[in-house]
């Protein structure tokens, strides 16, 4: 089967790529639903903007949580909407989905069935870790092992990859998004005001970057507990970075656990190449220095780490014969269970 599209089923953003083009379409995985009806009425970035602002009777939910698709019906509908925006859409579209290895087999099959229900003619899956390694420029099909740390919004994974397969992996059921609630609480305690989840997320994106000076600050609209009125407050970068430090330390410890007691040849490869860091949260804080200090190995941050999985999908779509063995769980309408 010729695969035309690829989807990165990430926790925060759904990224879609098309065979033969470098373009990456990004949209949030959030959906706005009217309670009691279960009827979606807003999708993607529009639904994300309603986070913390939704009126009574409206829930803002995600189709992907902790790196796994857990609302297959919403995920399939959202994929269909994005595909329909492609003016050159084929009547019979086929899709590869990058999925985390922690996603249960029955959940993967349910996602595929729902996508077939939406008129997609074929769906198969590829390991998200291997795709991220490919997108970071690693030779994931070669016997020589490579090490990956993927920092997602709601999960983190460290993996040793050799010959197109995952030799060993470690997971954490949280990622950069854990800092959202930590920051909300810190602002309440230290600054005496309240900010919403959307504001917290934007602050972390803007002030959590490694290269940003600790003295930097951003002024936001907040609720002042002392006056019980809306008020502008400056949020310092140092406070944001402190809220991220727990995540960085946990990631470094996970990487150390990954490389402990490896077989001799693989250990030699890892010692030679070190780690590559990918994922949407990779630019936040200094993961590279923390992992390097914890493991003693060299570490590099991938170029455009947030797009590595999507770039890996592009490589597979554009060279399908080369990467055919990475594609698993193929399901099409004519062979549907």
N, C-alpha and C positions, 0 to 999 in steps of 0.2 A: 504494500500500500504506500502511496506517496503522501507524505504528511505536509500539509500546507501551513499550519499555524502552530505556535507554541505558547503555553500559558505558564507563568510562574505563579503558583498558588501560595504566595507569601501571606504573612499574617496581616500586614498593614496595607499593602498595595497589590493589585492584580496587574501584572505586566504581560502584555501580549506582543508577540513578534510574528512576522510573516516571512515565509521562505523567499529568499532573493532580495530582501530589503534590509537596510540597517535600522529602520525606524523601530522604536520601542514605545508602545502606547501604555501609559500608566493611569490607573484609576484606583481610588480607595476601595477596599472590600466592604465598606460599611453600607448598610441598607436601612432605610426608614420604613417602619411597619406600623400600621394602625392596629392597636391592641384589640383582641376579640375577633378580628377579621383575618389576621395574618396576611393582609394584603400589602405588598410593597408599593410605595408611591414615590420614593426617591432613592437614587442609587449613587454609588461612587463618591466623588468629591463633594457633591451637593449634600449627600447624607452626612458626610464627615463634618461639614460646616454646621450641622444641626446638633452635633455632640455637645451636651451641656446646655443646649438651648431648646430642646424639643418640647413642644406643648404637651399638655396632659393628654393621655391616650395614645401617645406615639412612642414607640421604642426604637432605639438606634442599635442595631445588631450587626455582627460581622459573620460572613459565611465561612471565614477561615479563622481558627484560633489555635495558638501554640503550634503554628506551622502545619496544621492539618485541616482539611476541609471537613467541617462538622455540620454544615447546613447545605447539603448537596443541592437541594432544589434552588436555593438562592444563588449559589455559585454558578450553576448551569444557566440560569436566567441571565445573570450578569455577563457571563461569557458570550451568550447569544446577542445581548445588546451591543457589546463592544464589536463583535464580528459584523453586525448589521450596519455599523458605522463605516465599514470599509466599502468604498464604492465599487471595488473590484471583487467583491465577495463571490465566491463560487456557490452554486446552489447546493453542492455536496461538499461541505467543509470537513476536513480531518484535522485533529488536534493532538499534539503531544502536551502532557501536563507534567511539570516538574513537581514531585511530591517528596515529602520527608519520609525516611524509612520507618519512623515511628507511627505513621498512619496505618491503621489496621487494614487488612486485605478486604474485609467486607465493606469498610468505609470507602475504599478506593473503587470497588465495584459499584457501590451505590452512586458515587459521583459520576462514574462513566454512564450508568443507566439513565441518570437524570439528564446528562448532556445529550444522549441519544434521543431522549424525549423532546428535546428542544430543536431537533432537526439536524443535529451534527451527525455525520455519517460514520465516523470512526474516531475512537479515543484510545490512546495508549499512554503509559507513564514512563518517566525516566527519573532516576535518583537525583534529588535536588543538590546533594553534596557533590556528586560527580559533575553535574552541570556547572556548579559554581566554580569548581576547579578548572574546568575547560574555559569558562568565561574569564578566569584570572590569568589565562595563558599557560596553564600547566598541561603537561603531556599525560593526561589521566589514563590513556590506553597503554602506555609503556609499562614494562615490568618494574622499573625503578619507582619506588614509593614516593608519594608526596603527602604533605600534611596540610590540613585545612582547618581554619577556625571560621565558622560562619556565625556572625552576630546578627540575629534577627530581632524583630520587635518583641516577639513573645516566646521565642525559644532560641537556644544557642546549641550548636553542634560542633564538635571537634572530630575529625575523621582522618584515618590513614587510608590512602587510596593507592592501589597497585593493579595494573593490568585491567582497568575498567571495572574494578569491583572495590567495595569497602572492606578492608581487612580488619579494621577495628574502629569503633566509634564510641563517643560519649555524648550525652545530651543533658541539657538543663531545661526544665519546663518554664523558664522565664527568659526574658531578654531586655532590650533597652527600654521597653514600655513600662517595666516595673518602676522605673524612676519617676514616671508621671505622678503616681500617688504619693511617692516619697517626697517629691517636690511640693505638692499641694499641702502636705502636712508640715513640711519645713517652713513654708511661707506663712502658714497659720501661726506656728509657734514663735518664729524669730521676727517676723515682720508684722504680726497682728492683723493680717488681712487674708482674704480668700480669693483664690483663682479657680477657674473651671478646668476640666480635663483637656479641652481643646487648647486653651492658653498654655497650660503646663507643657503639652506636647510641642507647641511652637517654640517655647522658651528653651526646651532641651535641644531642639534642632539648631537653634540659633546660638545658644550660649554653651552647649556641651562639646563644641569642636575642640580638638586637641590644640590647634594652633592659636586659639583665642586667648588673649591676656586675661588673667584671673580678675583684674580690676575692671574689666568691661561690664556693662550693665545694659538692660533694656527696660524701657518704661512701658508698663502695661496698665490696662484698666482692671481694677480689683475692687473688692468689697471690704471696706474698713470696719473692723469690729468695734472700734472705739466710738466712732460717730454713727455707725449703722448706715453709712452712705457710700455710694460708689466713689472711688478715688483713684488717681493715678499714682502708681508706686514703681520705683526702680528695683528690678530684681538683679542682683549681682551674679556674674558668671561663676564666682567661687562657690556660691550656694548650690548652683545647678550641678557643678562638677562633684561636689561632695555627695550629692544624691546619686550620682552614677558610680561612685567608687566601689560600692558593694558588688555591683554587676561586673566590673572590671576584675576585681579580686577573684570572684567565683569563676570567671572565664579562664583566668590564668591557672587556677587550681585544677580545672577540668583538663586543660592542655597537658599539665604535668602528669595527671592520671593516665591520659591517653598514651603518652610515650614511655610509660613505665613498663618494664618487662616485655619489650618487643623482641621478636626473633632477630638473630644477629644481622642478617642481610638487610632486613627492613630498618633496623636501628641504624645501620650504616648509611642507608639512603636518607633517613630523616636527619641524621647528624650533618649530612652534606647540604641538604636543601632547606632545612628548617620549616617554618610555617608560612603560609600565605593567609591573610585575613580578608574575608569577604562579608557581604551582608549590609543591609540598610543601616544598622547601628554601628558599623565599623569605624566611621569617622568621629564618633563620640568618644571623648576621653582617649587616653593613650593605651589602648589594648596592646599595641606592639611592644612597648617598653615593659609592661607588666608580664606578658607572656615570655619575653626574652629573659627577664630577671628570674622568673619562676622555673623555667626549663633549661636555661643556658644555651638555647638554640637561637639561630638567626631568625628574624621575623620581618616580613614585608607586608605592607598594605597594598592590596590590589588597586589598580587604576579603576576609578568609578566603581567601588566595591558594591554599591547598591544595585548595580545592573549586571553583576557577574552571572547570575543565574539566567537572566534573559539572554545575555550574550552567548552563554553556553548552549541555550536552546537554538539560537541562530546558527551556531556551528553545526549542530546535529541536523537541523533542517536543510542546510545548504550542502552537507556532505553525508547524505543518509546511508550510503553504502559503507562508508568508513565507520560510522558510529552505530550501525544496525544492531549490534549485540547489546547496546545499552538500553534499547527500547523493549519494554516488557508489558505484559498484561493487555495485549491488544484486544479491543472489543469493537465490533462494528455491527450495524443494524442487522445484517444478514446472518450473523452468528451470535446474536444476543442470547444470553442465558434465559 
